[in-house]
Amino acid sequence: MSSLLIQNASAIVTCDSRDTVYENASVLMENGVITRIAHDIPASGETVDAAGCIVYPGLINTHHHLYQTFSRNLPAVQGMELFDWLRALYEIWKNLDSGVVYHSSMTGLGELLRHGCTTCFDHHYVFPRGRSEGLLDAQFAAAEELGIRMFASRGSMDLSKKDGGLPPDSVVQSVDEILSDCRRAVERFHDPRPFSMRQVALAPCSPFSVSEELLRQSALLARDLGVRLHTHLCETKDEERFVQERFGMRPLAYMESLGWIGADVWYAHGIHFNDSELRRLAGTGTGVAHCPISNMKLSSGVCRVPEMLELGVPVGLAVDGSASNDGSNLLEELRTAYLLHRLHASERAPSGYDVLKMATAGSARVLGRSDIGSLEPGKAGDLFLIDKRRLELVGADLDPKSLLGTVGWKGAVDCTVVNGRVVVRDGRLTGVDEERAYREADRLVKEYLAR
């Protein structure tokens, strides 16, 4: 039996249902699962000295596009909004292959781990003609090397420019081709068991890049296979106009007409829902992945998170794609979310601790997982440590629950643990040679952009 003891932590912020914070305590994990949180746990097996550290549950990213890590900070698209931004970047993304997906995943997932994220959901929907083989394989290979808990998606697009959509013909597929590969991906990669390290959702891209038939058939197939459904929705006013002009209804009503509502569904962004739609989301348990930095960078709007939380809509936190965020740092997202909603909603805004819970227990709920998201016996051994004994945190530990929102943490965390295994130590990845990974990725990104 493997064991890991996080010993003598200054504080353990559990994010459990009672909002428990332990002081001067330890966490014992056995075979990847938390078995005890107490003050005096005898050392046995591997031990991490957590004296002076605050321990938090691993952060959970509910929406990403890892392939976009290799198309960030491009000067030509910095001033664009979503539709023009997508049209420009599809000309780069149509040259994706498994090598680019592997190394961009190593880069993005590595950054996530170094900043306390232990589970990542990735929305991959670009499958270029002639280059579509092995893309999910590459993502899972990178995740396994790094040791992160991976939730991938078999995304899809079938509505190209000639059919009134946004993507070029070379990155769309037929409905039959998509559904066949969706079934294959679930059968090959999806592990529904508790503490699973790899899962799969079905995730057509968006209402402006997929057909009614693909959305309808994806919902039927996902429920037949017992997996979750995900897509972008209500991200921009352009999308709202597109759906209303093409289908004569608002985006949520359109999606509901195709079976896309319920506790097995979550939407990325969800900015432009109206009051009755928020109540409908809450009543059906349909979730939202909140992406504040991306929403600001693309001038998409401000998600109505305070109202969502008041109504009980499941809300998780997300970084979105690196090309619309230019980073994969969920700690930065956490503080940005806190500040954005303080500015926009004042006293109705979620507290720093509320946003931490959104990024942990809230994100776990959005992904349909009850085995991650908090620190308590029976939950997965996913956590991270920040040593507070440093100049930039003097006086910042008066409220460790709120610290990550109100003060924030700018650098790498001191230690990240996933499934009871140390995957970041002293701010460095343990599973890979970071310098070699950098050299290989840096060479490939230049080659890819030159295509």
Salt bridges, closest charged atoms under 4 A:
ASP16 OD2 - ARG18 NH2 3.19
ASP19 OD1 - LYS357 NZ 2.83
GLU46 OE2 - ARG425 NH2 3.26
ASP84 OD1 - ARG87 NH1 3.18
GLU91 OE1 - LYS94 NZ 2.68
ASP97 OD2 - ARG131 NH1 3.66
ASP97 OD2 - ARG451 NH2 3.12
GLU111 OE1 - ARG72 NH1 3.82
ASP137 OD2 - ARG188 NH1 2.70
GLU144 OE1 - ARG198 NH2 3.69
ASP163 OD2 - LYS162 NZ 3.30
ASP181 OD2 - ARG154 NE 2.88
ASP181 OD1 - ARG184 NE 2.73
ASP191 OD1 - ARG193 NE 2.89
GLU213 OE1 - ARG216 NH1 3.22
ASP224 OD2 - ARG183 NH2 3.61
GLU235 OE2 - HIS269 NE2 3.34
ASP238 OD1 - ARG241 NH2 2.46
GLU240 OE2 - LYS237 NZ 3.51
GLU240 OE2 - ARG250 NH1 3.46
GLU256 OE2 - ARG280 NH2 2.42
ASP264 OD2 - ARG223 NE 2.83
ASP275 OD1 - ARG304 NH2 2.47
GLU277 OE2 - ARG250 NE 2.65
GLU307 OE2 - ARG304 NE 3.40
GLU310 OE1 - ARG348 NH2 2.85
ASP320 OD1 - HIS63 NE2 3.09
ASP320 OD1 - HIS65 NE2 3.37
ASP320 OD2 - HIS269 NE2 3.55
ASP326 OD1 - LYS297 NZ 3.05
ASP371 OD2 - ARG369 NH2 2.80
GLU376 OE2 - LYS379 NZ 3.46
ASP382 OD2 - ARG149 NE 2.85
ASP387 OD2 - ARG389 NH2 2.95
ASP397 OD2 - LYS388 NZ 3.03
ASP414 OD2 - ARG390 NH1 2.79
GLU434 OE2 - ARG114 NE 3.78
GLU434 OE1 - ARG428 NH1 3.35
GLU435 OE2 - ARG428 NH2 2.49
GLU440 OE2 - ARG436 NE 3.03
ASP442 OD1 - LYS446 NZ 2.82
GLU447 OE1 - ARG443 NH1 3.65
GLU447 OE2 - ARG451 NH2 3.42
